[in-house]
Amino acid sequence: MNTIYTFVPARGHEYPDHPERPGRLTLLEPRLDSFGTERIEPIRAGEEEIARVHQPGMIRAIQEVCKEGPGIIDYAPTYVTETSYEDALLAAGGVIACTRAVLNSEARNGFAIVRPPGHHAEPHRAMGFCIFNNIAVAALDALAHGMERVMVIDYDAHHGNGTQAAFMDDERAGFVSTHQWGIYPGTGWINEAPHAKKRIANVPLHAFAGDATLARIADEIFQPMVEAFRPEMLLVSAGFDAHWNDPITSLGLSTQGFFDISRKLVGLAEEYCNGKIVFVLEGGYDPENVANGAAAVFGALTNSPVRNDANDSSPYPEPDHESRIEEIRRWHGFAS
């Protein structure tokens, strides 16, 4: 079985001087045919699929505001254009298409390269550059089509507040987020879901946390969370704004770090989920980092070595996360 991908560039979803723009993908797009993977066409998500996560009134409000043309709809700032409603349905549908193909064993694994991104969008509102929560929609679609448990792991630099909100009271859905603490959206502390230990885990990080920190978190937090929850599929919110020179964040990953963490997640899927894993593009606002990060994910998915020509290791020392990791492990009952 092949690794598949879908590509939804949403060229009409653009706003002057906004970092979440089609240009994020311009360096990646010409490289997509070089990874030895199979491209599949996205499907347009139906409103009934979106409504598994989002309130019907919110969906209608997005549809109506897009008819009015370009505008800002929240303080992040999140914007819409005349095409954004359809773009967002296609983005969510692209993730659904990849997820269903992997669920049905038509593909080994997949990568949905879509925009607008989704992990900040909450059940009742669009926010944080996100319209609909693509990965949560796909996770609930998988549950509706026979899966009993699905887990999202989110390594975007920002907390996936929308995914957490969508999963908060759903015992079938697990969520783990690593994120820089103290930046937008201001959520994601360790104890936010006390009723959902070993199902919802937040890993707030100090600025410049990088490759070594994330590798350790994968071993000491991701692995026991997956082992405890036993998902049948992993979905990964891949945010390349965790790169050390992203223009709007301050974490410390490199291209090699994205490969290493992605490879560890693929390994967890192979061990616990019969190999079923789908990566989903979230943030990342430097086109070169997005292209290199996506190449790293494709390398992990196809078990191919990452190209080392990026040569972009972080120049910043990593802060000590020993006590933070132990605090999180204790909270979830993993501490030795």
ZADO-1210 file (C-alpha; in nm, 4 decimals, padded with zeros to 6 digits):
<atoms>
<atom x="00.0000" y="00.0000" z="00.0000" code="MET" pos="1"/>
<atom x="00.1141" y="00.3504" z="-00.0803" code="ASN" pos="2"/>
<atom x="00.1508" y="00.6627" z="00.1253" code="THR" pos="3"/>
<atom x="-00.1098" y="00.9089" z="-00.0017" code="ILE" pos="4"/>
<atom x="-00.1488" y="01.2825" z="00.0199" code="TYR" pos="5"/>
<atom x="-00.3977" y="01.5470" z="-00.0756" code="THR" pos="6"/>
<atom x="-00.3257" y="01.9096" z="-00.1523" code="PHE" pos="7"/>
<atom x="-00.5721" y="02.1938" z="-00.0923" code="VAL" pos="8"/>
<atom x="-00.3894" y="02.5262" z="-00.1467" code="PRO" pos="9"/>
<atom x="-00.7070" y="02.7420" z="-00.1215" code="ALA" pos="10"/>
<atom x="-00.5633" y="03.0104" z="-00.3479" code="ARG" pos="11"/>
<atom x="-00.8684" y="03.2326" z="-00.3043" code="GLY" pos="12"/>
<atom x="-00.8326" y="03.2358" z="00.0744" code="HIS" pos="13"/>
<atom x="-00.5885" y="03.5237" z="00.1074" code="GLU" pos="14"/>
<atom x="-00.5850" y="03.8560" z="00.2870" code="TYR" pos="15"/>
<atom x="-00.3337" y="04.1400" z="00.2456" code="PRO" pos="16"/>
<atom x="-00.0196" y="04.1021" z="00.4598" code="ASP" pos="17"/>
<atom x="-00.1608" y="03.8052" z="00.6527" code="HIS" pos="18"/>
<atom x="00.0867" y="03.5286" z="00.7441" code="PRO" pos="19"/>
<atom x="-00.1646" y="03.2478" z="00.6755" code="GLU" pos="20"/>
<atom x="-00.1573" y="03.2795" z="00.2973" code="ARG" pos="21"/>
<atom x="-00.1258" y="03.0612" z="-00.0138" code="PRO" pos="22"/>
<atom x="00.2408" y="03.1597" z="-00.0359" code="GLY" pos="23"/>
<atom x="00.3126" y="02.9315" z="00.2603" code="ARG" pos="24"/>
<atom x="00.2959" y="02.6403" z="00.0158" code="LEU" pos="25"/>
<atom x="00.4740" y="02.7800" z="-00.2900" code="THR" pos="26"/>
<atom x="00.8097" y="02.6137" z="-00.2194" code="LEU" pos="27"/>
<atom x="00.6465" y="02.2850" z="-00.1217" code="LEU" pos="28"/>
<atom x="00.4138" y="02.2498" z="-00.4197" code="GLU" pos="29"/>
<atom x="00.6792" y="02.1826" z="-00.6888" code="PRO" pos="30"/>
<atom x="00.8375" y="01.9180" z="-00.4656" code="ARG" pos="31"/>
<atom x="00.5201" y="01.7162" z="-00.4076" code="LEU" pos="32"/>
<atom x="00.5829" y="01.4763" z="-00.6962" code="ASP" pos="33"/>
<atom x="00.9308" y="01.3887" z="-00.5688" code="SER" pos="34"/>
<atom x="00.8355" y="01.1972" z="-00.2544" code="PHE" pos="35"/>
<atom x="00.7222" y="00.8727" z="-00.4157" code="GLY" pos="36"/>
<atom x="00.3679" y="00.9073" z="-00.2833" code="THR" pos="37"/>
<atom x="00.0234" y="00.8950" z="-00.4442" code="GLU" pos="38"/>
<atom x="-00.1914" y="01.2060" z="-00.4715" code="ARG" pos="39"/>
<atom x="-00.5631" y="01.1662" z="-00.4130" code="ILE" pos="40"/>
<atom x="-00.8335" y="01.4212" z="-00.4774" code="GLU" pos="41"/>
<atom x="-00.9967" y="01.5891" z="-00.1788" code="PRO" pos="42"/>
<atom x="-01.3700" y="01.5591" z="-00.1315" code="ILE" pos="43"/>
<atom x="-01.5873" y="01.8530" z="-00.0314" code="ARG" pos="44"/>
<atom x="-01.6989" y="01.7893" z="00.3242" code="ALA" pos="45"/>
<atom x="-02.0735" y="01.7984" z="00.3673" code="GLY" pos="46"/>
<atom x="-02.2280" y="02.0219" z="00.6274" code="GLU" pos="47"/>
<atom x="-02.3432" y="01.7105" z="00.8129" code="GLU" pos="48"/>
<atom x="-01.9767" y="01.6076" z="00.8533" code="GLU" pos="49"/>
<atom x="-01.8776" y="01.9544" z="00.9738" code="ILE" pos="50"/>
<atom x="-02.1725" y="01.9501" z="01.2148" code="ALA" pos="51"/>
<atom x="-02.0229" y="01.6546" z="01.4023" code="ARG" pos="52"/>
<atom x="-01.7867" y="01.9164" z="01.5491" code="VAL" pos="53"/>
<atom x="-01.9396" y="02.2585" z="01.4863" code="HIS" pos="54"/>
<atom x="-02.2778" y="02.3987" z="01.5830" code="GLN" pos="55"/>
<atom x="-02.5130" y="02.4437" z="01.2857" code="PRO" pos="56"/>
<atom x="-02.5559" y="02.8134" z="01.3632" code="GLY" pos="57"/>
<atom x="-02.1810" y="02.8655" z="01.3496" code="MET" pos="58"/>
<atom x="-02.1598" y="02.6891" z="01.0111" code="ILE" pos="59"/>
<atom x="-02.4367" y="02.9084" z="00.8701" code="ARG" pos="60"/>
<atom x="-02.2736" y="03.2214" z="01.0096" code="ALA" pos="61"/>
<atom x="-01.9464" y="03.1395" z="00.8307" code="ILE" pos="62"/>
<atom x="-02.1363" y="03.0775" z="00.5072" code="GLN" pos="63"/>
<atom x="-02.3141" y="03.4123" z="00.5350" code="GLU" pos="64"/>
<atom x="-02.0134" y="03.6233" z="00.6342" code="VAL" pos="65"/>
<atom x="-01.8140" y="03.4875" z="00.3396" code="CYS" pos="66"/>
<atom x="-02.0836" y="03.6138" z="00.0995" code="LYS" pos="67"/>
<atom x="-02.0027" y="03.9672" z="00.2160" code="GLU" pos="68"/>
<atom x="-01.6486" y="03.9436" z="00.0846" code="GLY" pos="69"/>
<atom x="-01.3111" y="03.9865" z="00.2527" code="PRO" pos="70"/>
<atom x="-01.3134" y="04.0741" z="00.6203" code="GLY" pos="71"/>
<atom x="-01.1729" y="04.0039" z="00.9648" code="ILE" pos="72"/>
<atom x="-01.3924" y="03.7859" z="01.1864" code="ILE" pos="73"/>
<atom x="-01.1862" y="03.7632" z="01.5069" code="ASP" pos="74"/>
<atom x="-00.8967" y="03.9326" z="01.6797" code="TYR" pos="75"/>
<atom x="-00.6263" y="03.6737" z="01.5925" code="ALA" pos="76"/>
<atom x="-00.6885" y="03.8078" z="01.3217" code="PRO" pos="77"/>
<atom x="-00.8882" y="03.5407" z="01.1407" code="THR" pos="78"/>
<atom x="-01.0141" y="03.6465" z="00.7998" code="TYR" pos="79"/>
<atom x="-01.2559" y="03.5243" z="00.5358" code="VAL" pos="80"/>
<atom x="-01.2960" y="03.5912" z="00.1653" code="THR" pos="81"/>
<atom x="-01.5744" y="03.5059" z="-00.0764" code="GLU" pos="82"/>
<atom x="-01.4197" y="03.1620" z="-00.1330" code="THR" pos="83"/>
<atom x="-01.3339" y="03.0796" z="00.2285" code="SER" pos="84"/>
<atom x="-01.6473" y="02.8780" z="00.3083" code="TYR" pos="85"/>
<atom x="-01.5910" y="02.6424" z="00.0162" code="GLU" pos="86"/>
<atom x="-01.2155" y="02.6421" z="00.0802" code="ASP" pos="87"/>
<atom x="-01.2751" y="02.5361" z="00.4403" code="ALA" pos="88"/>
<atom x="-01.5157" y="02.2594" z="00.3348" code="LEU" pos="89"/>
<atom x="-01.2553" y="02.1315" z="00.0899" code="LEU" pos="90"/>
<atom x="-00.9785" y="02.1478" z="00.3522" code="ALA" pos="91"/>
<atom x="-01.1838" y="01.9421" z="00.5961" code="ALA" pos="92"/>
<atom x="-01.2801" y="01.7098" z="00.3118" code="GLY" pos="93"/>
<atom x="-00.9174" y="01.6608" z="00.2187" code="GLY" pos="94"/>
<atom x="-00.8446" y="01.5331" z="00.5683" code="VAL" pos="95"/>
<atom x="-01.1548" y="01.3123" z="00.5566" code="ILE" pos="96"/>
<atom x="-01.0436" y="01.1672" z="00.2207" code="ALA" pos="97"/>
<atom x="-00.7005" y="01.0708" z="00.3542" code="CYS" pos="98"/>
<atom x="-00.8451" y="00.9375" z="00.6787" code="THR" pos="99"/>
<atom x="-01.1065" y="00.7224" z="00.5081" code="ARG" pos="100"/>
<atom x="-00.8491" y="00.5771" z="00.2677" code="ALA" pos="101"/>
<atom x="-00.6264" y="00.4755" z="00.5600" code="VAL" pos="102"/>
<atom x="-00.9248" y="00.3548" z="00.7650" code="LEU" pos="103"/>
<atom x="-01.0373" y="00.1319" z="00.4760" code="ASN" pos="104"/>
<atom x="-00.6817" y="00.0007" z="00.4166" code="SER" pos="105"/>
<atom x="-00.6734" y="00.1568" z="00.0708" code="GLU" pos="106"/>
<atom x="-00.3534" y="00.3377" z="00.1753" code="ALA" pos="107"/>
<atom x="-00.0845" y="00.2676" z="00.4313" code="ARG" pos="108"/>
<atom x="-00.0791" y="00.6204" z="00.5739" code="ASN" pos="109"/>
<atom x="-00.1330" y="00.9766" z="00.4568" code="GLY" pos="110"/>
<atom x="-00.0649" y="01.3490" z="00.4741" code="PHE" pos="111"/>
<atom x="-00.3375" y="01.6079" z="00.4201" code="ALA" pos="112"/>
<atom x="-00.1692" y="01.9323" z="00.3126" code="ILE" pos="113"/>
<atom x="-00.4617" y="02.1700" z="00.3453" code="VAL" pos="114"/>
<atom x="-00.5500" y="02.5258" z="00.4273" code="ARG" pos="115"/>
<atom x="-00.7126" y="02.7102" z="00.5910" code="PRO" pos="116"/>
<atom x="-00.5813" y="02.5281" z="00.9002" code="PRO" pos="117"/>
<atom x="-00.8149" y="02.4042" z="01.1693" code="GLY" pos="118"/>
<atom x="-00.6953" y="02.3200" z="01.5186" code="HIS" pos="119"/>
<atom x="-00.8022" y="02.6477" z="01.6858" code="HIS" pos="120"/>
<atom x="-01.1612" y="02.6359" z="01.5532" code="ALA" pos="121"/>
<atom x="-01.3949" y="02.5521" z="01.8416" code="GLU" pos="122"/>
<atom x="-01.7432" y="02.4003" z="01.8175" code="PRO" pos="123"/>
<atom x="-01.9059" y="02.7429" z="01.8369" code="HIS" pos="124"/>
<atom x="-01.6548" y="02.9726" z="01.6654" code="ARG" pos="125"/>
<atom x="-01.3813" y="03.0121" z="01.4065" code="ALA" pos="126"/>
<atom x="-01.0596" y="03.1548" z="01.5503" code="MET" pos="127"/>
<atom x="-00.6829" y="03.1618" z="01.5225" code="GLY" pos="128"/>
<atom x="-00.6643" y="03.1653" z="01.1394" code="PHE" pos="129"/>
<atom x="-00.8891" y="02.8530" z="01.1437" code="CYS" pos="130"/>
<atom x="-01.2406" y="02.8223" z="00.9997" code="ILE" pos="131"/>
<atom x="-01.3451" y="02.4593" z="01.0599" code="PHE" pos="132"/>
<atom x="-01.1496" y="02.2107" z="01.2708" code="ASN" pos="133"/>
<atom x="-01.0285" y="01.9827" z="00.9920" code="ASN" pos="134"/>
<atom x="-00.8612" y="01.7207" z="01.2089" code="ILE" pos="135"/>
<atom x="-01.1460" y="01.6965" z="01.4614" code="ALA" pos="136"/>
<atom x="-01.3980" y="01.6623" z="01.1770" code="VAL" pos="137"/>
<atom x="-01.1919" y="01.3775" z="01.0281" code="ALA" pos="138"/>
<atom x="-01.1485" y="01.2094" z="01.3674" code="ALA" pos="139"/>
<atom x="-01.5232" y="01.2089" z="01.4335" code="LEU" pos="140"/>
<atom x="-01.5828" y="01.0870" z="01.0768" code="ASP" pos="141"/>
<atom x="-01.3520" y="00.7930" z="01.1477" code="ALA" pos="142"/>
<atom x="-01.5465" y="00.7187" z="01.4663" code="LEU" pos="143"/>
<atom x="-01.8714" y="00.7351" z="01.2695" code="ALA" pos="144"/>
<atom x="-01.7309" y="00.4819" z="01.0221" code="HIS" pos="145"/>
<atom x="-01.6409" y="00.2066" z="01.2640" code="GLY" pos="146"/>
<atom x="-01.3385" y="00.3181" z="01.4664" code="MET" pos="147"/>
<atom x="-01.3816" y="00.2864" z="01.8412" code="GLU" pos="148"/>
<atom x="-01.0991" y="00.5193" z="01.9544" code="ARG" pos="149"/>
<atom x="-00.8950" y="00.7819" z="01.7696" code="VAL" pos="150"/>
<atom x="-00.6185" y="01.0045" z="01.9077" code="MET" pos="151"/>
<atom x="-00.4894" y="01.3389" z="01.7794" code="VAL" pos="152"/>
<atom x="-00.1310" y="01.4376" z="01.8613" code="ILE" pos="153"/>
<atom x="-00.0599" y="01.8047" z="01.7952" code="ASP" pos="154"/>
<atom x="00.2946" y="01.9427" z="01.7658" code="TYR" pos="155"/>
<atom x="00.2010" y="02.2843" z="01.6296" code="ASP" pos="156"/>
<atom x="00.3632" y="02.5669" z="01.8279" code="ALA" pos="157"/>
<atom x="00.0172" y="02.6818" z="01.9446" code="HIS" pos="158"/>
<atom x="-00.2230" y="02.4881" z="02.1659" code="HIS" pos="159"/>
<atom x="-00.4915" y="02.3008" z="01.9748" code="GLY" pos="160"/>
<atom x="-00.7696" y="02.4503" z="02.1836" code="ASN" pos="161"/>
<atom x="-01.0386" y="02.3739" z="01.9285" code="GLY" pos="162"/>
<atom x="-00.9526" y="02.0063" z="01.9069" code="THR" pos="163"/>
<atom x="-00.9424" y="01.9852" z="02.2850" code="GLN" pos="164"/>
<atom x="-01.2847" y="02.1512" z="02.3070" code="ALA" pos="165"/>
<atom x="-01.4310" y="01.9138" z="02.0480" code="ALA" pos="166"/>
<atom x="-01.2975" y="01.6093" z="02.2331" code="PHE" pos="167"/>
<atom x="-01.3449" y="01.7271" z="02.5914" code="MET" pos="168"/>
<atom x="-01.6387" y="01.5024" z="02.6744" code="ASP" pos="169"/>
<atom x="-01.5972" y="01.2336" z="02.4070" code="ASP" pos="170"/>
<atom x="-01.4481" y="00.9203" z="02.5624" code="GLU" pos="171"/>
<atom x="-01.3659" y="00.7856" z="02.2146" code="ARG" pos="172"/>
<atom x="-01.1320" y="01.0726" z="02.1261" code="ALA" pos="173"/>
<atom x="-00.7861" y="01.1305" z="02.2715" code="GLY" pos="174"/>
<atom x="-00.5744" y="01.4442" z="02.2416" code="PHE" pos="175"/>
<atom x="-00.2140" y="01.5338" z="02.3219" code="VAL" pos="176"/>
<atom x="-00.0719" y="01.8814" z="02.2497" code="SER" pos="177"/>
<atom x="00.2814" y="02.0156" z="02.2765" code="THR" pos="178"/>
<atom x="00.2928" y="02.3940" z="02.2484" code="HIS" pos="179"/>
<atom x="00.4814" y="02.7050" z="02.3486" code="GLN" pos="180"/>
<atom x="00.3356" y="02.8337" z="02.6743" code="TRP" pos="181"/>
<atom x="00.2325" y="03.1976" z="02.7052" code="GLY" pos="182"/>
<atom x="00.1409" y="03.2658" z="02.3427" code="ILE" pos="183"/>
<atom x="-00.1890" y="03.2533" z="02.1518" code="TYR" pos="184"/>
<atom x="-00.4462" y="03.1224" z="02.2381" code="PRO" pos="185"/>
<atom x="-00.3409" y="03.1211" z="02.6044" code="GLY" pos="186"/>
<atom x="-00.4815" y="02.7761" z="02.6809" code="THR" pos="187"/>
<atom x="-00.3224" y="02.4351" z="02.7227" code="GLY" pos="188"/>
<atom x="-00.2047" y="02.4119" z="03.0817" code="TRP" pos="189"/>
<atom x="-00.1395" y="02.0698" z="03.2303" code="ILE" pos="190"/>
<atom x="-00.4553" y="02.0441" z="03.4433" code="ASN" pos="191"/>
<atom x="-00.7200" y="02.1698" z="03.1986" code="GLU" pos="192"/>
<atom x="-00.8992" y="01.8349" z="03.1619" code="ALA" pos="193"/>
<atom x="-00.8914" y="01.6737" z="03.5076" code="PRO" pos="194"/>
<atom x="-01.1701" y="01.4321" z="03.4154" code="HIS" pos="195"/>
<atom x="-00.9735" y="01.3014" z="03.1147" code="ALA" pos="196"/>
<atom x="-00.6364" y="01.1915" z="03.2484" code="LYS" pos="197"/>
<atom x="-00.4604" y="00.9504" z="03.0118" code="LYS" pos="198"/>
<atom x="-00.6957" y="01.0734" z="02.7359" code="ARG" pos="199"/>
<atom x="-00.6275" y="01.4486" z="02.7077" code="ILE" pos="200"/>
<atom x="-00.2740" y="01.5681" z="02.7824" code="ALA" pos="201"/>
<atom x="-00.1229" y="01.9149" z="02.7512" code="ASN" pos="202"/>
<atom x="00.2527" y="01.9688" z="02.7334" code="VAL" pos="203"/>
<atom x="00.3253" y="02.3431" z="02.7707" code="PRO" pos="204"/>
<atom x="00.6833" y="02.4218" z="02.6712" code="LEU" pos="205"/>
<atom x="00.9319" y="02.6978" z="02.7410" code="HIS" pos="206"/>
<atom x="01.0529" y="02.9034" z="02.4453" code="ALA" pos="207"/>
<atom x="01.3301" y="02.7357" z="02.2416" code="PHE" pos="208"/>
<atom x="01.2276" y="02.3821" z="02.3369" code="ALA" pos="209"/>
<atom x="01.3634" y="02.1875" z="02.0431" code="GLY" pos="210"/>
<atom x="01.4642" y="01.8553" z="01.8930" code="ASP" pos="211"/>
<atom x="01.5957" y="01.6891" z="02.2097" code="ALA" pos="212"/>
<atom x="01.2989" y="01.8023" z="02.4190" code="THR" pos="213"/>
<atom x="01.0419" y="01.6791" z="02.1669" code="LEU" pos="214"/>
<atom x="01.2170" y="01.3449" z="02.1264" code="ALA" pos="215"/>
<atom x="01.2055" y="01.2959" z="02.5019" code="ARG" pos="216"/>
<atom x="00.8382" y="01.3984" z="02.5166" code="ILE" pos="217"/>
<atom x="00.7589" y="01.1427" z="02.2466" code="ALA" pos="218"/>
<atom x="00.9147" y="00.8688" z="02.4555" code="ASP" pos="219"/>
<atom x="00.7956" y="00.9777" z="02.7994" code="GLU" pos="220"/>
<atom x="00.4505" y="01.1282" z="02.7260" code="ILE" pos="221"/>
<atom x="00.3270" y="01.0369" z="02.3766" code="PHE" pos="222"/>
<atom x="00.4133" y="00.6690" z="02.4099" code="GLN" pos="223"/>
<atom x="00.2440" y="00.6089" z="02.7481" code="PRO" pos="224"/>
<atom x="-00.0590" y="00.8135" z="02.6386" code="MET" pos="225"/>
<atom x="-00.0998" y="00.5992" z="02.3265" code="VAL" pos="226"/>
<atom x="-00.0403" y="00.2826" z="02.5248" code="GLU" pos="227"/>
<atom x="-00.3014" y="00.3817" z="02.7849" code="ALA" pos="228"/>
<atom x="-00.5683" y="00.5019" z="02.5412" code="PHE" pos="229"/>
<atom x="-00.5134" y="00.2365" z="02.2715" code="ARG" pos="230"/>
<atom x="-00.6368" y="00.4343" z="01.9713" code="PRO" pos="231"/>
<atom x="-00.7032" y="00.2518" z="01.6463" code="GLU" pos="232"/>
<atom x="-00.5690" y="00.5460" z="01.4437" code="MET" pos="233"/>
<atom x="-00.3417" y="00.8428" z="01.5067" code="LEU" pos="234"/>
<atom x="-00.4052" y="01.1813" z="01.3492" code="LEU" pos="235"/>
<atom x="-00.1255" y="01.4365" z="01.3783" code="VAL" pos="236"/>
<atom x="-00.1627" y="01.8152" z="01.3715" code="SER" pos="237"/>
<atom x="00.1696" y="01.8985" z="01.2078" code="ALA" pos="238"/>
<atom x="00.2536" y="02.2623" z="01.2686" code="GLY" pos="239"/>
<atom x="00.5836" y="02.3728" z="01.1206" code="PHE" pos="240"/>
<atom x="00.5643" y="02.6952" z="01.3197" code="ASP" pos="241"/>
<atom x="00.7474" y="02.4911" z="01.5845" code="ALA" pos="242"/>
<atom x="01.0611" y="02.5559" z="01.3755" code="HIS" pos="243"/>
<atom x="01.3133" y="02.7800" z="01.5509" code="TRP" pos="244"/>
<atom x="01.2987" y="03.0606" z="01.2950" code="ASN" pos="245"/>
<atom x="00.9239" y="03.0740" z="01.2335" code="ASP" pos="246"/>
<atom x="00.8273" y="03.4430" z="01.2128" code="PRO" pos="247"/>
<atom x="00.5567" y="03.4320" z="01.4821" code="ILE" pos="248"/>
<atom x="00.6691" y="03.1734" z="01.7413" code="THR" pos="249"/>
<atom x="00.9782" y="03.0831" z="01.9448" code="SER" pos="250"/>
<atom x="01.0202" y="02.7079" z="01.9692" code="LEU" pos="251"/>
<atom x="01.3374" y="02.5318" z="01.8577" code="GLY" pos="252"/>
<atom x="01.2738" y="02.2436" z="01.6192" code="LEU" pos="253"/>
<atom x="01.4769" y="02.1828" z="01.3041" code="SER" pos="254"/>
<atom x="01.3940" y="01.9860" z="00.9907" code="THR" pos="255"/>
<atom x="01.5730" y="01.6876" z="01.1423" code="GLN" pos="256"/>
<atom x="01.3654" y="01.7346" z="01.4568" code="GLY" pos="257"/>
<atom x="01.0419" y="01.7250" z="01.2564" code="PHE" pos="258"/>
<atom x="01.1626" y="01.4035" z="01.0932" code="PHE" pos="259"/>
<atom x="01.2574" y="01.2461" z="01.4261" code="ASP" pos="260"/>
<atom x="00.9301" y="01.3302" z="01.6010" code="ILE" pos="261"/>
<atom x="00.7248" y="01.2246" z="01.2974" code="SER" pos="262"/>
<atom x="00.9159" y="00.8981" z="01.2719" code="ARG" pos="263"/>
<atom x="00.8467" y="00.8270" z="01.6385" code="LYS" pos="264"/>
<atom x="00.4751" y="00.8880" z="01.5790" code="LEU" pos="265"/>
<atom x="00.4760" y="00.6573" z="01.2768" code="VAL" pos="266"/>
<atom x="00.6429" y="00.3978" z="01.4997" code="GLY" pos="267"/>
<atom x="00.3723" y="00.4373" z="01.7641" code="LEU" pos="268"/>
<atom x="00.1061" y="00.3907" z="01.4954" code="ALA" pos="269"/>
<atom x="00.2823" y="00.0778" z="01.3742" code="GLU" pos="270"/>
<atom x="00.2979" y="-00.0607" z="01.7282" code="GLU" pos="271"/>
<atom x="-00.0519" y="00.0276" z="01.8475" code="TYR" pos="272"/>
<atom x="-00.2678" y="00.1232" z="01.5457" code="CYS" pos="273"/>
<atom x="-00.1791" y="-00.1289" z="01.2744" code="ASN" pos="274"/>
<atom x="00.0185" y="00.1507" z="01.1074" code="GLY" pos="275"/>
<atom x="-00.2831" y="00.3776" z="01.0614" code="LYS" pos="276"/>
<atom x="-00.1690" y="00.7413" z="01.0819" code="ILE" pos="277"/>
<atom x="-00.2580" y="01.0613" z="00.8968" code="VAL" pos="278"/>
<atom x="-00.0689" y="01.3885" z="00.9286" code="PHE" pos="279"/>
<atom x="-00.2559" y="01.7159" z="00.8774" code="VAL" pos="280"/>
<atom x="-00.0941" y="02.0523" z="00.8050" code="LEU" pos="281"/>
<atom x="-00.1676" y="02.3227" z="01.0607" code="GLU" pos="282"/>
<atom x="00.0616" y="02.6261" z="01.1054" code="GLY" pos="283"/>
<atom x="00.4035" y="02.7226" z="00.9751" code="GLY" pos="284"/>
<atom x="00.4576" y="03.0661" z="00.8267" code="TYR" pos="285"/>
<atom x="00.7972" y="03.0458" z="00.6579" code="ASP" pos="286"/>
<atom x="00.7607" y="02.8745" z="00.3166" code="PRO" pos="287"/>
<atom x="01.1028" y="02.7100" z="00.3368" code="GLU" pos="288"/>
<atom x="01.0276" y="02.5608" z="00.6787" code="ASN" pos="289"/>
<atom x="00.6926" y="02.4320" z="00.5539" code="VAL" pos="290"/>
<atom x="00.8545" y="02.2690" z="00.2506" code="ALA" pos="291"/>
<atom x="01.1334" y="02.1110" z="00.4567" code="ASN" pos="292"/>
<atom x="00.8982" y="02.0091" z="00.7364" code="GLY" pos="293"/>
<atom x="00.6569" y="01.8444" z="00.4939" code="ALA" pos="294"/>
<atom x="00.9504" y="01.6625" z="00.3314" code="ALA" pos="295"/>
<atom x="01.0463" y="01.5374" z="00.6777" code="ALA" pos="296"/>
<atom x="00.6920" y="01.4064" z="00.7344" code="VAL" pos="297"/>
<atom x="00.6912" y="01.2326" z="00.3961" code="PHE" pos="298"/>
<atom x="01.0276" y="01.0796" z="00.4859" code="GLY" pos="299"/>
<atom x="00.8846" y="00.9481" z="00.8110" code="ALA" pos="300"/>
<atom x="00.5741" y="00.8099" z="00.6401" code="LEU" pos="301"/>
<atom x="00.7701" y="00.6330" z="00.3647" code="THR" pos="302"/>
<atom x="01.0592" y="00.5268" z="00.5893" code="ASN" pos="303"/>
<atom x="01.3008" y="00.7276" z="00.3782" code="SER" pos="304"/>
<atom x="01.5893" y="00.9333" z="00.5176" code="PRO" pos="305"/>
<atom x="01.5248" y="01.3048" z="00.5440" code="VAL" pos="306"/>
<atom x="01.7298" y="01.5212" z="00.3110" code="ARG" pos="307"/>
<atom x="01.9992" y="01.6803" z="00.5215" code="ASN" pos="308"/>
<atom x="02.0555" y="01.9742" z="00.2909" code="ASP" pos="309"/>
<atom x="01.8326" y="02.1894" z="00.5130" code="ALA" pos="310"/>
<atom x="02.1151" y="02.2049" z="00.7701" code="ASN" pos="311"/>
<atom x="01.8997" y="02.4218" z="00.9950" code="ASP" pos="312"/>
<atom x="01.9625" y="02.3126" z="01.3527" code="SER" pos="313"/>
<atom x="01.8599" y="02.5664" z="01.6147" code="SER" pos="314"/>
<atom x="02.1298" y="02.8087" z="01.7330" code="PRO" pos="315"/>
<atom x="01.9562" y="02.8474" z="02.0696" code="TYR" pos="316"/>
<atom x="02.0227" y="02.6335" z="02.3785" code="PRO" pos="317"/>
<atom x="01.7261" y="02.4267" z="02.4906" code="GLU" pos="318"/>
<atom x="01.5859" y="02.5010" z="02.8378" code="PRO" pos="319"/>
<atom x="01.5609" y="02.2232" z="03.0935" code="ASP" pos="320"/>
<atom x="01.2189" y="02.0530" z="03.0862" code="HIS" pos="321"/>
<atom x="01.2940" y="01.7788" z="03.3409" code="GLU" pos="322"/>
<atom x="01.0533" y="01.9055" z="03.6067" code="SER" pos="323"/>
<atom x="00.7802" y="01.9887" z="03.3529" code="ARG" pos="324"/>
<atom x="00.7877" y="01.6427" z="03.1985" code="ILE" pos="325"/>
<atom x="00.7791" y="01.4810" z="03.5422" code="GLU" pos="326"/>
<atom x="00.4880" y="01.7041" z="03.6470" code="GLU" pos="327"/>
<atom x="00.2891" y="01.5948" z="03.3414" code="ILE" pos="328"/>
<atom x="00.3732" y="01.2289" z="03.3971" code="ARG" pos="329"/>
<atom x="00.2631" y="01.2512" z="03.7603" code="ARG" pos="330"/>
<atom x="-00.0622" y="01.4219" z="03.6619" code="TRP" pos="331"/>
<atom x="-00.1477" y="01.1302" z="03.4347" code="HIS" pos="332"/>
<atom x="-00.0193" y="00.8606" z="03.6690" code="GLY" pos="333"/>
<atom x="00.2810" y="00.7671" z="03.4552" code="PHE" pos="334"/>
<atom x="00.5535" y="00.8723" z="03.6979" code="ALA" pos="335"/>
<atom x="00.7773" y="00.5876" z="03.8047" code="SER" pos="336"/>
</atoms>
